[in-house]
Amino acid sequence: MESSFDGFIIMIGGYRLELQQSVINWLILCIIFCGFFIWAGKKFEKADVRKAPSGILLIVEMVCDLCQNILKDNLKEKTRHYLPLLGTLVMMMACSNLLGLLGLQPPTSNLSVNIALALMMFFMIQYNGIRKGGLLARMKELAEPMWIMTPLNIVGELALPVSLSMRLFGNILAGSIIMMLVYTLLKMLMPFTALMYIATPFLHAYFDIFSGLIQTYIFFTLSSFFLSEQVCEEQD
């Protein structure tokens, strides 16, 4: 069992803590992003507002605009309020899904990581729903359009974190497994299939880049849609 474990085992007293490689990769991403944001923030503080941004400042501004475009269709006037949190998660998940290009295990191929992210969005939605009109108003929402629909409405609310986590987990894990099988097959058939390595960049382009970025977009588009129902004003 221990020989097949791909992470680290930490013994705290008599408690055994197992950190899988995917979780460690996520923690490393957190550290890298913290350092990057601190460094980029200092760059913006020293930047001359009279000059057009260039270099890393231009890249950061373009990425922020991209994250804002993902969220603003649903969150509208509330976009800037939630952009620091959701924008950071968008960038982290996108980079996480692209780690397969470096031969590393994407954190989002671990169901535990995905469940944690999905539950974060779920509790944020429920908290804002209760804060909007109180607990009783939130309970009345779950009883609409008639009280007999309450169980189905509750199941619908609980289905959101399940759907978000399972969709992301299934697509990212499937891409990782397929690429692992491809490379295993190529190793077995070497050197007769050396030319087959020409096809691997196209497989990576689909399973790592296209699929990874699409899943990031879907995750936060759905999350921001359900969040907007609780934080945005209803328009006639």
GROMACS elastic network, one bead per residue, 0.5 to 0.9 nm:
[ bonds ]
;  ai    aj funct       b0    kb
    1     4     6  0.55883   500
    1     5     6  0.66469   500
    2     5     6  0.51362   500
    2     6     6  0.85648   500
    3     6     6  0.80842   500
    5     8     6  0.79705   500
    5     9     6  0.89633   500
    5    18     6  0.88814   500
    5    20     6  0.76343   500
    5    21     6  0.89593   500
    6    19     6  0.86779   500
    6    20     6  0.61510   500
    6    21     6  0.58864   500
    6    22     6  0.89718   500
    7    18     6  0.69914   500
    7    19     6  0.53895   500
    7    22     6  0.80719   500
    7    23     6  0.85673   500
    7    24     6  0.77330   500
    8    17     6  0.82456   500
    8    18     6  0.58986   500
    8    19     6  0.51593   500
    8    20     6  0.64766   500
    8    21     6  0.75156   500
    8    24     6  0.86081   500
    9    16     6  0.68551   500
    9    17     6  0.56737   500
    9    19     6  0.62772   500
    9    20     6  0.86152   500
   10    15     6  0.83186   500
   10    16     6  0.60276   500
   10    18     6  0.63493   500
   10    19     6  0.78504   500
   11    14     6  0.66698   500
   11    15     6  0.57668   500
   11    17     6  0.60983   500
   11    18     6  0.86983   500
   12    15     6  0.51338   500
   12    16     6  0.64507   500
   12    17     6  0.73305   500
   13    16     6  0.81333   500
   19    22     6  0.82326   500
   19    23     6  0.63219   500
   19    24     6  0.65917   500
   20    23     6  0.53635   500
   20    24     6  0.63687   500
   20    25     6  0.87325   500
   20   110     6  0.87053   500
   21    24     6  0.50221   500
   21    25     6  0.61105   500
   21    26     6  0.86670   500
   21   104     6  0.86535   500
   21   105     6  0.69678   500
   21   106     6  0.88898   500
   21   107     6  0.79581   500
   22    25     6  0.50636   500
   22    26     6  0.63655   500
   22    27     6  0.88124   500
   22   104     6  0.82867   500
   22   105     6  0.56073   500
   22   106     6  0.59390   500
   22   108     6  0.75427   500
   22   109     6  0.73350   500
   22   110     6  0.63453   500
   22   113     6  0.83453   500
   23    26     6  0.50643   500
   23    27     6  0.63301   500
   23    28     6  0.86658   500
   23   106     6  0.88899   500
   23   107     6  0.58346   500
   23   108     6  0.88907   500
   23   110     6  0.76193   500
   23   112     6  0.85611   500
   23   113     6  0.70458   500
   24    27     6  0.50517   500
   24    28     6  0.61579   500
   24    29     6  0.85855   500
   24   107     6  0.80657   500
   25    28     6  0.50359   500
   25    29     6  0.61860   500
   25    30     6  0.86798   500
   25    96     6  0.81247   500
   25    99     6  0.88527   500
   25   104     6  0.80740   500
   25   105     6  0.75553   500
   25   106     6  0.73569   500
   25   107     6  0.62029   500
   26    29     6  0.50044   500
   26    30     6  0.62830   500
   26    31     6  0.88216   500
   26    92     6  0.84712   500
   26    96     6  0.71697   500
   26   106     6  0.80994   500
   26   107     6  0.55624   500
   26   108     6  0.85494   500
   26   113     6  0.83628   500
   27    31     6  0.64043   500
   27    32     6  0.86994   500
   28    31     6  0.51402   500
   28    32     6  0.61834   500
   28    33     6  0.85960   500
   29    32     6  0.50279   500
   29    33     6  0.60272   500
   29    34     6  0.84775   500
   29    92     6  0.70748   500
   29    95     6  0.82012   500
   29    96     6  0.76689   500
   30    33     6  0.52297   500
   30    34     6  0.61137   500
   30    35     6  0.86620   500
   30    92     6  0.77415   500
   31    34     6  0.51463   500
   31    35     6  0.62592   500
   31    36     6  0.85511   500
   32    35     6  0.52522   500
   32    36     6  0.60584   500
   32    37     6  0.86253   500
   33    37     6  0.59730   500
   33    38     6  0.84782   500
   33    88     6  0.85352   500
   33    92     6  0.77625   500
   34    37     6  0.53161   500
   34    38     6  0.62711   500
   34    39     6  0.86553   500
   35    38     6  0.52563   500
   35    39     6  0.61905   500
   35    40     6  0.85559   500
   36    39     6  0.51101   500
   36    40     6  0.59267   500
   36    41     6  0.83209   500
   37    40     6  0.50002   500
   37    41     6  0.57723   500
   37    42     6  0.85052   500
   38    41     6  0.50944   500
   38    42     6  0.63842   500
   38    43     6  0.87509   500
   39    42     6  0.53188   500
   39    43     6  0.64094   500
   39    44     6  0.89098   500
   40    44     6  0.62989   500
   40    45     6  0.86919   500
   40    56     6  0.77903   500
   40    57     6  0.73555   500
   40    60     6  0.79627   500
   41    44     6  0.51422   500
   41    45     6  0.62743   500
   41    46     6  0.88304   500
   42    45     6  0.50210   500
   42    46     6  0.63982   500
   42    47     6  0.86088   500
   43    46     6  0.53464   500
   43    47     6  0.60793   500
   43    56     6  0.87107   500
   43    57     6  0.74242   500
   44    48     6  0.83098   500
   44    49     6  0.89230   500
   44    57     6  0.70903   500
   45    48     6  0.84445   500
   47    50     6  0.87764   500
   47    51     6  0.81561   500
   47    53     6  0.80130   500
   47    57     6  0.86161   500
   48    51     6  0.56741   500
   48    52     6  0.82915   500
   48    53     6  0.84737   500
   49    52     6  0.73621   500
   49    53     6  0.82154   500
   51    54     6  0.87892   500
   52    58     6  0.83173   500
   53    56     6  0.82935   500
   53    57     6  0.55507   500
   53    58     6  0.50214   500
   53    59     6  0.87847   500
   53    61     6  0.82113   500
   54    57     6  0.55467   500
   54    59     6  0.77108   500
   55    58     6  0.54494   500
   55    59     6  0.65409   500
   55    60     6  0.88793   500
   56    59     6  0.50144   500
   56    60     6  0.61107   500
   56    61     6  0.85180   500
   57    60     6  0.51736   500
   57    61     6  0.61260   500
   57    62     6  0.86148   500
   58    61     6  0.50972   500
   58    62     6  0.61644   500
   58    63     6  0.86450   500
   59    62     6  0.51401   500
   59    63     6  0.61953   500
   59    64     6  0.86043   500
   60    63     6  0.51289   500
   60    64     6  0.61128   500
   60    65     6  0.85840   500
   61    64     6  0.51031   500
   61    65     6  0.61728   500
   61    66     6  0.86117   500
   62    65     6  0.50797   500
   62    66     6  0.61835   500
   62    67     6  0.87249   500
   63    67     6  0.62444   500
   63    68     6  0.85455   500
   63    91     6  0.81614   500
   64    67     6  0.51327   500
   64    68     6  0.60994   500
   64    69     6  0.85897   500
   64    83     6  0.85291   500
   64    87     6  0.71400   500
   65    69     6  0.61138   500
   65    70     6  0.87448   500
   66    69     6  0.50940   500
   66    70     6  0.64611   500
   66    71     6  0.89454   500
   66    87     6  0.89570   500
   67    70     6  0.52098   500
   67    71     6  0.65676   500
   67    72     6  0.86725   500
   67    83     6  0.76405   500
   67    86     6  0.81931   500
   67    87     6  0.53718   500
   67    88     6  0.84836   500
   67    90     6  0.67845   500
   67    91     6  0.77532   500
   68    71     6  0.52500   500
   68    72     6  0.57534   500
   68    73     6  0.89075   500
   68    79     6  0.69186   500
   68    80     6  0.77785   500
   68    83     6  0.66942   500
   68    87     6  0.71142   500
   69    72     6  0.53713   500
   69    73     6  0.70116   500
   70    73     6  0.69075   500
   70    74     6  0.84293   500
   70    87     6  0.89294   500
   70   217     6  0.70114   500
   70   220     6  0.75017   500
   70   221     6  0.65765   500
   70   224     6  0.88145   500
   71    74     6  0.59248   500
   71    75     6  0.59647   500
   71    76     6  0.77224   500
   71    79     6  0.63454   500
   71    82     6  0.88067   500
   71    83     6  0.78285   500
   71    86     6  0.82534   500
   71    87     6  0.83217   500
   71   220     6  0.73239   500
   71   221     6  0.65878   500
   71   224     6  0.62138   500
   71   225     6  0.84277   500
   72    77     6  0.75853   500
   72    78     6  0.79278   500
   72    79     6  0.54001   500
   72    80     6  0.85187   500
   72   224     6  0.85931   500
   73    76     6  0.58314   500
   73    79     6  0.87934   500
   73   221     6  0.86444   500
   73   224     6  0.87993   500
   73   225     6  0.84772   500
   74    78     6  0.89855   500
   74    79     6  0.82632   500
   74   221     6  0.76326   500
   74   224     6  0.59604   500
   74   225     6  0.51848   500
   74   226     6  0.85051   500
   74   227     6  0.83149   500
   74   228     6  0.58890   500
   74   229     6  0.86762   500
   74   232     6  0.86164   500
   75    78     6  0.52307   500
   75    79     6  0.50838   500
   75    80     6  0.88306   500
   75    82     6  0.84529   500
   75   224     6  0.63337   500
   75   225     6  0.71403   500
   75   227     6  0.75525   500
   75   228     6  0.50899   500
   75   229     6  0.86604   500
   75   231     6  0.78226   500
   75   232     6  0.65831   500
   76    79     6  0.55615   500
   76    80     6  0.87159   500
   76   228     6  0.81671   500
   76   232     6  0.75038   500
   77    80     6  0.72707   500
   77    81     6  0.83716   500
   77   232     6  0.75762   500
   78    81     6  0.53480   500
   78    82     6  0.66583   500
   78    83     6  0.85907   500
   78   228     6  0.82187   500
   78   231     6  0.74209   500
   78   232     6  0.68575   500
   79    82     6  0.54784   500
   79    83     6  0.57477   500
   80    84     6  0.75506   500
   81    84     6  0.72865   500
   81    85     6  0.87201   500
   82    85     6  0.57630   500
   82    86     6  0.59700   500
   82    87     6  0.77236   500
   83    86     6  0.52207   500
   83    88     6  0.76086   500
   84    87     6  0.54200   500
   84    88     6  0.60141   500
   84    89     6  0.86627   500
   85    88     6  0.53567   500
   85    89     6  0.63683   500
   85    90     6  0.87439   500
   86    89     6  0.50180   500
   86    90     6  0.60671   500
   86    91     6  0.86994   500
   86   220     6  0.78230   500
   86   224     6  0.87087   500
   87    90     6  0.50106   500
   87    91     6  0.63624   500
   87    92     6  0.86320   500
   88    91     6  0.52658   500
   88    92     6  0.61533   500
   88    93     6  0.85747   500
   89    93     6  0.59016   500
   89    94     6  0.83538   500
   89   117     6  0.88675   500
   89   220     6  0.88420   500
   90    93     6  0.52943   500
   90    94     6  0.60884   500
   90    95     6  0.86334   500
   90   216     6  0.66327   500
   90   217     6  0.79449   500
   90   219     6  0.89111   500
   90   220     6  0.71728   500
   91    94     6  0.51610   500
   91    95     6  0.61941   500
   91    96     6  0.84400   500
   91   216     6  0.87974   500
   92    95     6  0.52146   500
   92    96     6  0.59335   500
   92    97     6  0.85910   500
   93    97     6  0.60620   500
   93    98     6  0.85756   500
   93   107     6  0.85347   500
   93   108     6  0.75415   500
   93   212     6  0.85538   500
   93   213     6  0.85572   500
   93   216     6  0.62968   500
   94    97     6  0.52474   500
   94    98     6  0.64061   500
   94   209     6  0.88921   500
   94   212     6  0.66257   500
   94   213     6  0.58019   500
   94   215     6  0.85513   500
   94   216     6  0.59452   500
   94   217     6  0.86989   500
   95    98     6  0.50661   500
   95    99     6  0.64443   500
   95   106     6  0.87663   500
   95   212     6  0.87440   500
   95   213     6  0.88274   500
   96    99     6  0.54442   500
   96   100     6  0.83237   500
   96   105     6  0.87304   500
   96   106     6  0.53921   500
   96   107     6  0.59689   500
   96   108     6  0.66615   500
   96   212     6  0.84403   500
   97   100     6  0.69369   500
   97   101     6  0.89701   500
   97   105     6  0.89303   500
   97   106     6  0.55253   500
   97   107     6  0.74205   500
   97   108     6  0.65261   500
   97   109     6  0.82943   500
   97   172     6  0.70154   500
   97   208     6  0.65625   500
   97   209     6  0.76690   500
   97   211     6  0.84593   500
   97   213     6  0.72215   500
   97   215     6  0.85617   500
   97   216     6  0.80480   500
   98   101     6  0.58303   500
   98   102     6  0.78814   500
   98   106     6  0.71285   500
   98   208     6  0.55208   500
   98   209     6  0.60924   500
   98   212     6  0.64262   500
   98   213     6  0.80961   500
   99   102     6  0.54072   500
   99   103     6  0.67875   500
   99   104     6  0.54426   500
   99   105     6  0.65292   500
   99   106     6  0.53369   500
   99   107     6  0.83807   500
   99   208     6  0.78911   500
  100   104     6  0.51855   500
  100   105     6  0.59921   500
  100   106     6  0.60035   500
  100   175     6  0.88827   500
  100   176     6  0.69896   500
  100   179     6  0.88726   500
  100   204     6  0.80843   500
  100   207     6  0.88965   500
  100   208     6  0.61716   500
  100   209     6  0.89876   500
  101   104     6  0.73593   500
  101   204     6  0.68307   500
  101   205     6  0.88521   500
  101   208     6  0.66275   500
  101   209     6  0.82577   500
  102   105     6  0.87291   500
  105   108     6  0.85183   500
  105   109     6  0.72293   500
  105   110     6  0.88741   500
  105   176     6  0.76619   500
  106   109     6  0.54879   500
  106   110     6  0.77036   500
  106   172     6  0.76252   500
  106   173     6  0.82919   500
  106   176     6  0.80988   500
  107   110     6  0.56260   500
  107   111     6  0.86764   500
  107   113     6  0.65754   500
  107   114     6  0.82408   500
  108   111     6  0.69552   500
  108   112     6  0.84963   500
  108   113     6  0.61152   500
  108   114     6  0.58425   500
  108   165     6  0.89041   500
  108   168     6  0.69556   500
  108   169     6  0.60921   500
  108   172     6  0.65422   500
  108   173     6  0.77403   500
  109   112     6  0.89030   500
  109   113     6  0.80446   500
  109   114     6  0.79390   500
  109   168     6  0.78334   500
  109   169     6  0.52864   500
  109   170     6  0.76221   500
  109   171     6  0.82262   500
  109   172     6  0.53282   500
  109   174     6  0.83699   500
  109   176     6  0.77535   500
  110   113     6  0.55997   500
  110   114     6  0.66801   500
  110   115     6  0.89054   500
  110   169     6  0.66675   500
  110   172     6  0.89375   500
  110   173     6  0.77034   500
  111   114     6  0.50939   500
  111   115     6  0.60482   500
  111   116     6  0.85671   500
  111   165     6  0.69626   500
  111   166     6  0.74703   500
  111   168     6  0.86451   500
  111   169     6  0.57763   500
  111   170     6  0.87803   500
  112   115     6  0.51613   500
  112   116     6  0.62124   500
  112   117     6  0.87450   500
  112   165     6  0.87275   500
  113   116     6  0.51871   500
  113   117     6  0.63783   500
  113   118     6  0.86895   500
  113   165     6  0.84863   500
  113   169     6  0.89913   500
  114   117     6  0.51260   500
  114   118     6  0.60525   500
  114   119     6  0.84829   500
  114   164     6  0.78071   500
  114   166     6  0.77018   500
  114   168     6  0.70700   500
  114   169     6  0.66214   500
  115   119     6  0.59122   500
  115   120     6  0.83832   500
  115   161     6  0.70112   500
  115   162     6  0.75591   500
  115   164     6  0.80901   500
  115   165     6  0.52318   500
  115   166     6  0.81425   500
  116   119     6  0.52111   500
  116   120     6  0.61468   500
  116   121     6  0.88187   500
  116   165     6  0.83877   500
  117   120     6  0.50823   500
  117   121     6  0.65169   500
  117   122     6  0.87365   500
  117   161     6  0.85025   500
  117   164     6  0.87348   500
  117   165     6  0.76228   500
  118   121     6  0.52175   500
  118   122     6  0.61561   500
  118   123     6  0.87456   500
  118   160     6  0.78880   500
  118   162     6  0.75203   500
  118   163     6  0.86063   500
  118   164     6  0.59497   500
  118   165     6  0.57404   500
  118   219     6  0.87356   500
  118   223     6  0.85272   500
  119   123     6  0.60220   500
  119   124     6  0.83190   500
  119   160     6  0.89964   500
  119   161     6  0.57990   500
  119   162     6  0.87636   500
  119   165     6  0.87091   500
  120   123     6  0.54701   500
  120   124     6  0.61672   500
  120   125     6  0.87042   500
  120   161     6  0.87458   500
  121   124     6  0.50635   500
  121   125     6  0.62027   500
  121   126     6  0.87012   500
  121   161     6  0.76373   500
  121   223     6  0.65038   500
  121   224     6  0.87363   500
  121   227     6  0.81291   500
  122   125     6  0.52210   500
  122   126     6  0.62661   500
  122   127     6  0.85626   500
  122   157     6  0.82909   500
  122   158     6  0.82188   500
  122   160     6  0.72061   500
  122   161     6  0.61224   500
  122   223     6  0.81790   500
  122   227     6  0.86986   500
  123   127     6  0.58274   500
  123   128     6  0.84282   500
  124   127     6  0.51595   500
  124   128     6  0.62015   500
  124   129     6  0.85200   500
  124   227     6  0.76196   500
  125   128     6  0.53374   500
  125   129     6  0.61240   500
  125   130     6  0.87676   500
  125   223     6  0.84451   500
  125   226     6  0.69793   500
  125   227     6  0.51149   500
  125   228     6  0.85210   500
  125   229     6  0.86145   500
  125   230     6  0.67847   500
  125   231     6  0.85473   500
  126   130     6  0.62373   500
  126   131     6  0.85318   500
  126   138     6  0.85379   500
  126   227     6  0.85644   500
  126   230     6  0.81889   500
  127   130     6  0.52588   500
  127   131     6  0.60654   500
  127   132     6  0.85436   500
  128   132     6  0.59135   500
  128   133     6  0.89770   500
  128   227     6  0.78494   500
  128   230     6  0.59205   500
  128   231     6  0.65088   500
  129   132     6  0.53021   500
  129   133     6  0.71329   500
  129   134     6  0.77248   500
  129   135     6  0.82329   500
  129   137     6  0.85577   500
  129   138     6  0.61232   500
  129   227     6  0.85150   500
  129   229     6  0.83306   500
  129   230     6  0.50117   500
  129   231     6  0.74878   500
  130   133     6  0.59300   500
  130   135     6  0.50412   500
  130   136     6  0.81028   500
  130   137     6  0.73515   500
  130   138     6  0.55573   500
  130   139     6  0.86796   500
  130   230     6  0.86298   500
  131   134     6  0.54605   500
  131   135     6  0.76825   500
  131   138     6  0.88148   500
  131   230     6  0.89299   500
  132   135     6  0.89342   500
  132   137     6  0.83800   500
  132   138     6  0.83097   500
  132   230     6  0.69437   500
  132   231     6  0.72918   500
  133   136     6  0.76776   500
  133   137     6  0.53952   500
  133   138     6  0.68555   500
  134   137     6  0.54203   500
  134   138     6  0.63729   500
  134   139     6  0.88110   500
  135   138     6  0.51027   500
  135   139     6  0.62177   500
  135   140     6  0.86665   500
  136   139     6  0.50337   500
  136   140     6  0.62012   500
  136   141     6  0.87057   500
  137   140     6  0.50081   500
  137   141     6  0.63333   500
  137   142     6  0.88753   500
  138   141     6  0.50775   500
  138   142     6  0.65968   500
  138   143     6  0.89308   500
  139   142     6  0.51631   500
  139   143     6  0.65383   500
  139   150     6  0.88445   500
  140   144     6  0.65863   500
  140   147     6  0.84968   500
  140   150     6  0.89637   500
  141   144     6  0.53994   500
  141   145     6  0.82180   500
  141   150     6  0.88039   500
  141   153     6  0.87784   500
  142   145     6  0.84751   500
  142   147     6  0.81382   500
  142   149     6  0.78375   500
  142   150     6  0.54483   500
  142   151     6  0.82809   500
  142   152     6  0.87333   500
  142   153     6  0.55707   500
  142   154     6  0.66048   500
  142   157     6  0.89121   500
  143   146     6  0.56494   500
  143   148     6  0.72035   500
  143   149     6  0.60677   500
  143   151     6  0.83554   500
  143   153     6  0.73218   500
  143   154     6  0.89697   500
  144   147     6  0.63374   500
  144   148     6  0.85811   500
  144   149     6  0.67589   500
  144   150     6  0.71330   500
  144   153     6  0.81547   500
  145   148     6  0.86074   500
  145   149     6  0.71112   500
  145   150     6  0.88427   500
  146   149     6  0.57509   500
  146   150     6  0.75426   500
  147   150     6  0.54605   500
  147   151     6  0.86969   500
  148   151     6  0.72807   500
  148   152     6  0.84387   500
  149   152     6  0.54000   500
  149   153     6  0.61890   500
  149   154     6  0.87250   500
  150   153     6  0.50649   500
  150   154     6  0.61533   500
  150   155     6  0.86283   500
  151   154     6  0.51348   500
  151   155     6  0.62230   500
  151   156     6  0.85896   500
  152   155     6  0.50500   500
  152   156     6  0.61070   500
  152   157     6  0.87074   500
  153   157     6  0.62872   500
  153   158     6  0.87049   500
  154   157     6  0.51105   500
  154   158     6  0.62627   500
  154   159     6  0.85226   500
  155   158     6  0.50825   500
  155   159     6  0.59621   500
  155   160     6  0.89437   500
  156   159     6  0.50481   500
  156   160     6  0.68662   500
  157   160     6  0.57278   500
  157   161     6  0.81823   500
  158   161     6  0.63760   500
  158   162     6  0.70614   500
  159   162     6  0.51444   500
  159   163     6  0.58859   500
  159   164     6  0.85124   500
  160   163     6  0.51383   500
  160   164     6  0.60836   500
  160   165     6  0.85621   500
  160   222     6  0.88352   500
  160   223     6  0.84787   500
  160   226     6  0.89411   500
  161   164     6  0.51064   500
  161   165     6  0.59902   500
  161   166     6  0.83215   500
  162   165     6  0.54259   500
  162   166     6  0.59150   500
  162   167     6  0.83063   500
  163   166     6  0.53728   500
  163   167     6  0.58775   500
  163   168     6  0.84252   500
  164   167     6  0.55385   500
  164   168     6  0.62994   500
  164   169     6  0.85441   500
  164   218     6  0.86950   500
  164   219     6  0.61574   500
  164   222     6  0.81576   500
  164   223     6  0.82546   500
  165   168     6  0.53852   500
  165   169     6  0.59386   500
  165   170     6  0.84708   500
  165   219     6  0.85868   500
  166   170     6  0.58257   500
  166   171     6  0.84599   500
  167   170     6  0.53464   500
  167   171     6  0.62782   500
  167   172     6  0.86243   500
  167   215     6  0.80285   500
  167   219     6  0.85266   500
  168   171     6  0.55075   500
  168   172     6  0.61366   500
  168   173     6  0.83177   500
  168   212     6  0.87934   500
  168   215     6  0.61621   500
  168   216     6  0.80396   500
  168   218     6  0.88848   500
  168   219     6  0.74489   500
  169   172     6  0.55045   500
  169   173     6  0.58009   500
  169   174     6  0.81844   500
  170   173     6  0.53922   500
  170   174     6  0.58556   500
  170   175     6  0.85554   500
  171   174     6  0.52170   500
  171   175     6  0.62779   500
  171   176     6  0.87760   500
  171   207     6  0.85234   500
  171   211     6  0.74260   500
  171   212     6  0.81193   500
  171   215     6  0.76905   500
  172   175     6  0.52388   500
  172   176     6  0.63303   500
  172   177     6  0.87485   500
  172   207     6  0.77732   500
  172   208     6  0.78901   500
  172   211     6  0.76215   500
  172   212     6  0.67652   500
  172   215     6  0.82431   500
  173   176     6  0.50854   500
  173   177     6  0.61468   500
  173   178     6  0.85701   500
  174   177     6  0.51818   500
  174   178     6  0.61081   500
  174   179     6  0.86419   500
  174   207     6  0.84900   500
  175   178     6  0.52017   500
  175   179     6  0.62344   500
  175   180     6  0.85847   500
  175   204     6  0.86844   500
  175   206     6  0.86977   500
  175   207     6  0.50357   500
  175   208     6  0.69242   500
  175   211     6  0.81481   500
  175   212     6  0.89433   500
  176   179     6  0.53191   500
  176   180     6  0.61460   500
  176   181     6  0.86728   500
  176   207     6  0.76935   500
  176   208     6  0.80594   500
  177   180     6  0.50356   500
  177   181     6  0.61472   500
  177   182     6  0.85888   500
  178   181     6  0.51277   500
  178   182     6  0.61734   500
  178   183     6  0.87746   500
  178   207     6  0.84967   500
  179   183     6  0.62919   500
  179   184     6  0.85398   500
  179   200     6  0.82920   500
  179   203     6  0.75664   500
  179   204     6  0.76265   500
  179   207     6  0.80162   500
  180   183     6  0.53311   500
  180   184     6  0.61208   500
  180   185     6  0.86199   500
  181   185     6  0.60731   500
  181   186     6  0.85665   500
  182   185     6  0.51960   500
  182   186     6  0.62371   500
  182   187     6  0.87237   500
  182   200     6  0.82185   500
  183   187     6  0.61535   500
  183   188     6  0.86256   500
  183   197     6  0.87458   500
  183   200     6  0.85637   500
  184   187     6  0.52065   500
  184   188     6  0.63392   500
  184   189     6  0.88331   500
  185   188     6  0.51326   500
  185   189     6  0.63300   500
  185   190     6  0.86684   500
  186   189     6  0.52093   500
  186   190     6  0.60071   500
  186   191     6  0.84570   500
  186   192     6  0.88540   500
  186   193     6  0.64875   500
  186   194     6  0.76879   500
  186   196     6  0.74798   500
  186   197     6  0.78437   500
  187   190     6  0.53001   500
  187   191     6  0.80713   500
  187   193     6  0.86626   500
  188   191     6  0.86986   500
  189   192     6  0.59760   500
  189   193     6  0.60142   500
  189   194     6  0.85217   500
  190   193     6  0.54929   500
  190   194     6  0.63060   500
  191   194     6  0.54754   500
  191   195     6  0.89075   500
  192   195     6  0.79631   500
  192   196     6  0.88937   500
  193   196     6  0.52092   500
  193   197     6  0.75738   500
  194   197     6  0.58669   500
  194   198     6  0.81264   500
  195   198     6  0.57031   500
  195   199     6  0.80732   500
  196   199     6  0.56492   500
  196   200     6  0.73064   500
  197   200     6  0.52160   500
  197   201     6  0.77485   500
  198   201     6  0.67152   500
  198   202     6  0.80994   500
  199   202     6  0.55412   500
  199   203     6  0.65671   500
  199   204     6  0.89411   500
  200   204     6  0.61380   500
  200   205     6  0.84756   500
  201   204     6  0.50344   500
  201   205     6  0.60326   500
  201   206     6  0.87428   500
  202   206     6  0.64292   500
  202   207     6  0.87333   500
  203   206     6  0.52726   500
  203   207     6  0.60273   500
  203   208     6  0.79252   500
  204   207     6  0.52574   500
  204   208     6  0.51262   500
  204   209     6  0.67037   500
  204   210     6  0.85916   500
  205   208     6  0.58245   500
  205   209     6  0.50076   500
  205   210     6  0.61271   500
  205   211     6  0.83916   500
  206   209     6  0.57451   500
  206   211     6  0.58914   500
  206   212     6  0.83690   500
  207   210     6  0.62818   500
  207   211     6  0.51577   500
  207   212     6  0.68590   500
  208   211     6  0.58568   500
  208   212     6  0.52890   500
  208   213     6  0.80265   500
  209   212     6  0.52442   500
  209   213     6  0.59791   500
  209   214     6  0.83695   500
  210   213     6  0.54575   500
  210   214     6  0.60363   500
  210   215     6  0.85820   500
  211   214     6  0.51083   500
  211   215     6  0.60641   500
  211   216     6  0.86032   500
  212   215     6  0.53066   500
  212   216     6  0.63553   500
  212   217     6  0.87885   500
  213   216     6  0.50624   500
  213   217     6  0.62382   500
  213   218     6  0.86958   500
  214   217     6  0.50535   500
  214   218     6  0.61808   500
  214   219     6  0.85891   500
  215   218     6  0.50519   500
  215   219     6  0.60034   500
  215   220     6  0.86741   500
  216   219     6  0.52180   500
  216   220     6  0.64051   500
  216   221     6  0.84308   500
  217   220     6  0.55848   500
  217   221     6  0.58817   500
  217   222     6  0.85263   500
  218   221     6  0.50866   500
  218   222     6  0.60437   500
  218   223     6  0.83818   500
  219   222     6  0.55667   500
  219   223     6  0.61726   500
  219   224     6  0.86563   500
  220   224     6  0.57695   500
  220   225     6  0.82061   500
  221   224     6  0.53152   500
  221   225     6  0.60904   500
  221   226     6  0.88524   500
  222   225     6  0.50762   500
  222   226     6  0.64492   500
  222   227     6  0.85794   500
  223   226     6  0.54880   500
  223   227     6  0.61224   500
  223   228     6  0.85579   500
  224   228     6  0.58613   500
  224   229     6  0.86875   500
  225   228     6  0.51567   500
  225   229     6  0.67019   500
  226   229     6  0.53233   500
  226   230     6  0.72347   500
  227   230     6  0.54966   500
  227   231     6  0.63791   500
  227   232     6  0.82272   500
  228   231     6  0.51036   500
  228   232     6  0.51137   500
  228   233     6  0.84510   500
  229   232     6  0.60776   500
  229   233     6  0.81394   500
  229   234     6  0.81121   500
  230   233     6  0.82642   500
  232   235     6  0.88422   500
